[in-house]
Each structure stands twice: as C-alpha cells, then as structure tokens.
Amino acid sequence: MIKQRHGRDPAQDSKAQSVRLRLYIATGAPTSVAALTNLRQAIASDKELQANLEVVDVLQAPKRVLADRILVTPTLLRICPDDVAMMIGDLRDRDALLQFIQR
Amino acid sequence: MFYSKVAGDHRVERAATGIRGFDEITGGGLPRSHVTLVAGGPGSGKTIFSVQSLVSGGIQHGESGLLVTFEESPEELKQSAGNFGWPLSVAGGRRVRRKVVIHDARPNSDMRQSGQFDLNGLLAGLTAQVEAHGIKRVVFDAIDVLLAFLEDEIAERREIYRLFDWLERHRLTGVMTAKFDLGELQHLTPRQSFLPYLSACVVLLQNRLQGPTLQRSLRVAKYRGTSHSANEHSMVIGPRGLEISSDDTRRLDYRVSGKRVSSGVKRLDTMLGGGYYRGSSILVSGSPGTTKTTLAGCFIAAACRRGERALFVSFDEAPAQIVRNLSSVGIKLAGYVKSGHLHLRSLRTGSQGPDDSGILVQREIEALRPQVLVIDPISALVDGPDAGQHRGIAQGLIAFAKSLGMTVFVTALLGNSAPEEETTRSNVSTIADTWIHLSFRALGGERNRALTIVKSRGMWHSNQVRELTLSRHGVTLADVYSAGGEVLLGTARLEKEQKVARAEQDRTAEFARKRGEIGQNLRRLAVQLDEVRADITARQAELNQLDDEEGRGRGRRSADLIQVLQSRGVEPAVPGGRRVERKGGRR
C-alpha cells in the first residue's frame, strides 16, 4: 500500500481540502499498471490539487474488494464524507480524470 | 442416426439442479465443473432457473452456492426466492450451514469510465467468497450486463476467458444467464456465438404468445460430450419454481390391477361387471348437461367413502360451486373436503396454456399422490389455438397418473351424435380404458339422458343403452324396457312401467283365483282320501276276522286226526300238520 500526498500551500486557498482517493488495482495487470501511472501523473500535473491516495491490491485485500463492491480493476474511488464516486479504466483521459477528482 | 440413451452417459459428471424435468432431460443435470449458459429473452425464467439450481440442486445436496448478480438487487433476489419458498440457507452436517451467498456486482450507475479495465477486482472478491464459504457452484446472473460494460469485442473475449479460467481453476460448476434471444445457435454472429461456444452446456429459454396465453419452453441446445434430448420442452413457472415436462413422465410400464373400484352408481357397476378396474382410465364423454360431472362426483364420493385420497381438478368451475351442485343431486362432498380425503382444485383455462395447465395438474398429482383423479373436463388441456401441439398433454398426463397407480376419470365435451362418429380432438379415447358416452335421446317430446358403454378394455360389459336418472338421492340407471328393439326412456319408459304394473296386478289376481280353486280341490280330495282310508281299515278288519275263524277250525281238525293216528299206533311226523293234511288229502 502506498500513501502519497501532493499539493501546494494550503494557506493560499483555505477551502482547498485534501481529496481522498482510493485506487484498486490488480498487481501486474497492464490496465492496473497504466492506471496507477496515469493517476500519479495527473495529480502531479495539477499544482492546486491536494490528494490523499491509497492504492489497494485486490489480490492482497479481497475483503476490501467486497466492502467497496469493486467490480473491475482498476477502479478509482473518490471518497467524500457523504458520497463515493467511482471511475473505472486505465484513466488514460487526463482531463476527464481531473474533472472527476475535483468535482 | 441412432443416439445412445442420455441417462447412461457418464463422460461428464452431472450436478443436479433439482428442477423437475431438467435433470431427466440432461441425464442428471448441469455438467459439473463446467459452465452452462442459460439464455433467453426478458422474463423467460433465467434467474429462476439459476437460483433454483443453487437451492434445490445445490444447498439441498450439501453444496453452497454463490449468486453473483449484475442486474437485480440482492433484496429482489431474496424476495423472489422467498416467493417460491426456497431457503437460502440450510443446516448441513457437523453444524455447517449450506447457503447461497448473494454477491452484489451491479455496476454503479454513476460509474465513469476511462480506458480499459479487467475483471480482476470482481474475481478477487469472488475468490474471497468461495474460500470463506466453501462454495461449489457459482451463478453469474445477467452476464450480458457485464459484457455490455466492456468496451469492445476484444475486451469482451478477454474477460470471458478470464471468468471461465477462474471457474475452472476453482473447479466450480458455473451458470451464466444472458438476456440473449439466441434462437437457433447456427445463425449467430461470431461475437454472439463466443459465449455459447465456450460453454459446455447451453440452455435456451423461450416465451411465446399462443393466442392470449404465454407458452414457455426450454431447450438444451448444446451439451458437450453427451447426447441429449435437444427437443423443445414446455416449461411452467409454478408456485415452487420451474417445472419442465419431460418425456420421461410418459412411460407405459405401470402395473395393472385386476381389482375393481365402484363407479359410485350401483347399476353401472353391474353393467361393467363389477366396476372400473383400479388403475385404469375412464373417459366419460357427452354434450353439456349430460351429467358428466355428476358421474365424476359419484365416482369420487365412492372413493372417499372407501377412505381413499382423491383429487378433483376442474376447469373454470369453482370448488364451492362443484360441491353445491353435486349436493343437489345427493352427492355430499363437503365432509370429505373437510376430512382431507377430497382435494378440489380449480384452474382457469384462459389464464394459462394447455402446457401450463398440464404441468400444474401434474404437480398437484405429485404433491398429493391421490388414489383417484378426476379431470373435468380433459378438453381444457386440449382445446387451444394450437390443438395439434397439445394433443399429447392430456395423454401424457393420463399416462403419468396411471403410472402412479391412480384410477383416472376424465370427462370430455362431445356432441350428441354417436360417439364413434365423433373424432375426439384430444384422441383421449385411445388412452381411455373405459369409455362411457352420455347423450340425450329425444323420444315422445322429451329429452332423456342415455348412457352407453362404448368400450371397456379387458372386462365384460353390458351393451345396453340405459337411461340415467337424477334425483335428490343421486344417480341411478333406470330399469331396462325394450320395445321394438329400442330401449325405452323417459315417459315412454314410465308408460311401459305402468303397463307392466297393471299386467302384474292382473296376473296376481289370476293366481289368487287359481290358487283358491286348487285349494278347494285339494280339500275335497283329502276328504275322499279319509273315506277311502276308513274303508281300507274296515276291510282289513273284516279280513283279519276271516283269518282267525279259519285258523281256529283247522286246529280242531288236526287234533281229531292225531287222536285217530295215535289210536292206531302211528307217530305223527313233524311238522305233523302238513303230512297229516297231505295224507288226509290223498285219502
């Protein structure tokens, strides 16, 4: 499991909160490898984005797969206190990905 | 071409589904450790098929199952299982519960997609379930929803392979349902045919409207490594799940009995030489109002009186109505219903096709195992928009009931002409062992019910046409009066009866007169006889007197003679009397 924190100075935008992200991958699967790369690059590309990313390997943690009702890999979850949004695929479309994360 | 019998095929091990009919068709059920594709349009019974196979084939036999749903919510599935009375959890040996685990794999509708993905996530979750619950069978319900989710054909194939591979690796018996109307398999495009091609077994479910009623059917289009019945079988969704009519229920190897059962009408029993054969089938045909149902009532009441279990299936007539109508002619059924001997079931002809009706009746029979069965009328199982196709249903049902040793009594609506001229559309007559035809005979301005035994296999039976009469006390057959070669019915019979009664009175009077006459004669002769007897006695006395007198005279003469001989020194010889007499005679 890898935890990462990206972002700039929080004082500049007091409302900017860290976005909780969880990425389910199957280690070794090409789409999962691609998704992880694409996600990291997207987060890095947006200097204003503060992201708290958790990467979960479905093969290592099947119970969490059940808990989050994960159907496919890779699956990216954006977790807010009142809502969980889901995006699947190798996350090749960076604009769509950033829009999803920042919604 | 000749195919070997399905049931004898052991190349592929079977996993029973517990679905009546299906296991017979396939020689045991689904191919174990292989994948079965169940395809059909919406509402064709795919989910019911798969859930039923998990419950009645799986957990009831100690195998837990995993139900992966891509479309219906777990709550909906639990509810429908509840509707059929299927437990999703049963106690197993050593405190292990066998259960059906429902895995909710419905795609999130808000889910966004960007690029390619695979099913590793799902399979990781499923692996956890399989290992945690010791699962042997997996159903993927609505796999089409999952496939629609994959963006191209290549991804589709890749992920299907992944699923099949996963199932094989875990040695699971899989069922995938798909909302494809596959129709005929050979007309599929390569993309469509991919899933059937990979599956070891393909079951096609179909819905067809026959007039206003829905006809369901099931066909095993493919069963790898075995020969199988690829015919279309009719299917019904009943209160306990799917039932498929298999040819297996139409065997003819049932036992036959020489025992008789009463028809419930004493005189009809006499006409039949003692009643119907137990375990035989009786057809009563006739136009409306010829007391077909009443005869059925007589028969079933007699069975209940003997303490037997009876099932009365009627079409379009409510049980209460039947009980009331029959009680008006002295056939009391209410008590037998209460005591549990008699089970009345009413079906509506319009609400389901003959196929469904047939299977519903079959299920009632199986559930109840009655000794006698009445179907009133059997025509309901035959008449329909496609009579030809359903002809076998009635016959199959009768044969099925007979195979269980039941005495089957069916009625059929027929016109009023001679039964031999009627071509019964059902051809039920061919399977009826005893055929009784009821008709109206118009004579002397009235219509009377006439009963004829058209045929009765293997028993002596009367060839006479009899009048059937109904009263508050039940059914009976009137006495026979033939006149000029016609059996008299109705008023003609009554008149004849009166005439016969008058003649009888006359004859009685004549006899009385003659009897008196002879009595007088006898008395006179007795008097004469007394006189003669007295005469005889008198004459006898006279005769005796004569003998006595003669005896005394002879005695005296002998004594004199002896004196004479002694005086001359001669011993009289013994017996002296005769010698003396002879001597005397010579003299």
Boltz contact constraints between the chains, C-beta under 6 A:
constraints:
  - contact:
      token1: [A, 24]
      token2: [B, 121]
      max_distance: 6.0
  - contact:
      token1: [A, 26]
      token2: [B, 120]
      max_distance: 6.0
  - contact:
      token1: [A, 29]
      token2: [B, 118]
      max_distance: 6.0
  - contact:
      token1: [A, 29]
      token2: [B, 120]
      max_distance: 6.0
  - contact:
      token1: [A, 31]
      token2: [B, 116]
      max_distance: 6.0
  - contact:
      token1: [A, 31]
      token2: [B, 117]
      max_distance: 6.0
  - contact:
      token1: [A, 31]
      token2: [B, 118]
      max_distance: 6.0
  - contact:
      token1: [A, 58]
      token2: [B, 120]
      max_distance: 6.0
  - contact:
      token1: [A, 58]
      token2: [B, 121]
      max_distance: 6.0
  - contact:
      token1: [A, 58]
      token2: [B, 124]
      max_distance: 6.0
  - contact:
      token1: [A, 59]
      token2: [B, 124]
      max_distance: 6.0
  - contact:
      token1: [A, 62]
      token2: [B, 124]
      max_distance: 6.0
  - contact:
      token1: [A, 62]
      token2: [B, 125]
      max_distance: 6.0
  - contact:
      token1: [A, 62]
      token2: [B, 128]
      max_distance: 6.0
  - contact:
      token1: [A, 65]
      token2: [B, 121]
      max_distance: 6.0
  - contact:
      token1: [A, 65]
      token2: [B, 124]
      max_distance: 6.0
  - contact:
      token1: [A, 65]
      token2: [B, 125]
      max_distance: 6.0
  - contact:
      token1: [A, 66]
      token2: [B, 125]
      max_distance: 6.0
  - contact:
      token1: [A, 70]
      token2: [B, 121]
      max_distance: 6.0
  - contact:
      token1: [A, 71]
      token2: [B, 105]
      max_distance: 6.0
  - contact:
      token1: [A, 71]
      token2: [B, 107]
      max_distance: 6.0
  - contact:
      token1: [A, 71]
      token2: [B, 121]
      max_distance: 6.0
  - contact:
      token1: [A, 71]
      token2: [B, 122]
      max_distance: 6.0
  - contact:
      token1: [A, 72]
      token2: [B, 117]
      max_distance: 6.0
  - contact:
      token1: [A, 72]
      token2: [B, 119]
      max_distance: 6.0
  - contact:
      token1: [A, 72]
      token2: [B, 121]
      max_distance: 6.0
  - contact:
      token1: [A, 73]
      token2: [B, 118]
      max_distance: 6.0
  - contact:
      token1: [A, 73]
      token2: [B, 120]
      max_distance: 6.0
  - contact:
      token1: [A, 73]
      token2: [B, 121]
      max_distance: 6.0
  - contact:
      token1: [A, 75]
      token2: [B, 121]
      max_distance: 6.0
  - contact:
      token1: [A, 86]
      token2: [B, 108]
      max_distance: 6.0
  - contact:
      token1: [A, 86]
      token2: [B, 111]
      max_distance: 6.0
  - contact:
      token1: [A, 87]
      token2: [B, 112]
      max_distance: 6.0
  - contact:
      token1: [A, 88]
      token2: [B, 111]
      max_distance: 6.0
  - contact:
      token1: [A, 88]
      token2: [B, 113]
      max_distance: 6.0
  - contact:
      token1: [A, 88]
      token2: [B, 117]
      max_distance: 6.0
  - contact:
      token1: [A, 89]
      token2: [B, 113]
      max_distance: 6.0
  - contact:
      token1: [A, 89]
      token2: [B, 114]
      max_distance: 6.0
  - contact:
      token1: [A, 89]
      token2: [B, 115]
      max_distance: 6.0
  - contact:
      token1: [A, 89]
      token2: [B, 117]
      max_distance: 6.0
  - contact:
      token1: [A, 90]
      token2: [B, 115]
      max_distance: 6.0
  - contact:
      token1: [A, 90]
      token2: [B, 116]
      max_distance: 6.0
  - contact:
      token1: [A, 91]
      token2: [B, 114]
      max_distance: 6.0
  - contact:
      token1: [A, 92]
      token2: [B, 115]
      max_distance: 6.0
  - contact:
      token1: [A, 93]
      token2: [B, 114]
      max_distance: 6.0
  - contact:
      token1: [A, 96]
      token2: [B, 114]
      max_distance: 6.0
  - contact:
      token1: [A, 100]
      token2: [B, 112]
      max_distance: 6.0
